[in-house]
């Protein structure tokens, strides 16, 4: 009798854990301790559940007294895996098609470079190959960004460099962004606050004609940094109130973490504030950008390009052929086209 009670309680606990892991937004736990870390790796959780289910089924065949519990637990894991796969499928397993770029389109390159580890030539080559107009480089010093800009300028694509650094010792404390000179002058807005631990760069067009460009880096949701991480996401939400914003960077947050931070405008739902995620719009949101040591479908999609509704996504790809370049993040390239 005791064994049956223990088994029943264990199954109930397992079911509750799997419900939270599948859809933490249901109970408002997506930005809380442990759940935030767990839900980052939805694809990996599904893979682990599949392996666990196979192990349980093998044990069911081997031990008769284990069959009822093992079969019940396997069924729960199967439902969890199917539900998780359906969620990932709705977000998109990857569509790298691009429309032909027009004169009004903007191409955004986002790459957390892990302190500039790939080197300026590699970063510049990717920017040139992708025709980037905006290059967002979290964890990249001004020195490296200047070197990238020099290569691009020598190739006929002049860029201006803007960097914010919380200190000049730890490279992770710098965020740089390069903007094509064709977009006109931009200046850093130092009056609007910043993220807590690693810097974000907010840039405004000098003549007011261009979009507000935000190069993002939030702190990772480690247990001791969780309040700062939540505060960082709220700060980013507050920046997406302008009608013309392009925000790109390492959010250290997946779509699950951003749940509840968006709004609905004229029947259209946004991801955070008034901005919508490009990967979700282009069916690429199931592909992880971190870490490069595991396949993209198992990783965490924490690098984003998001924009206000005056922009639509006309192409995106998660770059998977630079995983040996030195950074632990995959770059993403997004093409944005003005609506209307």
C-alpha angles and dihedrals in degrees: 000000000000091000091054091050092049091047092049093048091048091052092049091051091047091050092051092048092050092049091053091045091050098047114001090170088072090073099024096251100122094108099038133106116290094356091070091054094043098049092050089081105048094153093048091049090055091050092049091048090052092052091046090050092053091049091050092050091051089051089049090057092047101043118042096195089055095054101091094048094039094049092049093049091047090053091052091050091048092053090047092051094047093047092048092048090051090052092050091047091053089054094048136255093227139307113185098177116131129197117230107280117246130200092262096050123101126211117209124198118195122188131157097209099194092238095328092301096155090057130236096277092056093046092047093048091054090048091050094045092050095043091234119195094180123034116190114195117180114189090025124124125224089248092059093042091052090052091051091049091050091056092047092047091050088054092054099263105104116199134187118223126221122181136178119193128184087198137352098231106063109055090206087067092068129080120187132187130190120206126192112251087227088073091062130236123335131186133195115253104223094173099071102070127242146238116288111247109007121033133260121199118220113193128188128195110253092225095036094241100108132067122273103257119208122189104199135208120162127181116263116259095251114156095257092043098045097106090049091048092052089048091050092054091049088051091053089049089055090055093057095072096090112094093234115046134146111190121184135167150075104323094174083219136100126212088269091059092049093054112128095019095094132071140213118252117185090337095312117116120218130204103227125001106325094330128101128209116253094210091056092049093048098042095250100109097106093062114098120226096191136089109015090203092080131047116279093245090059096044135088118267095218101138113083147175111205130173143178120267094266086077128064127195112249096173144356141175136179104224108233101167097075098060091119094049095098106262123104090218129076116229120238127208120201130182116207124195126194114248116241 
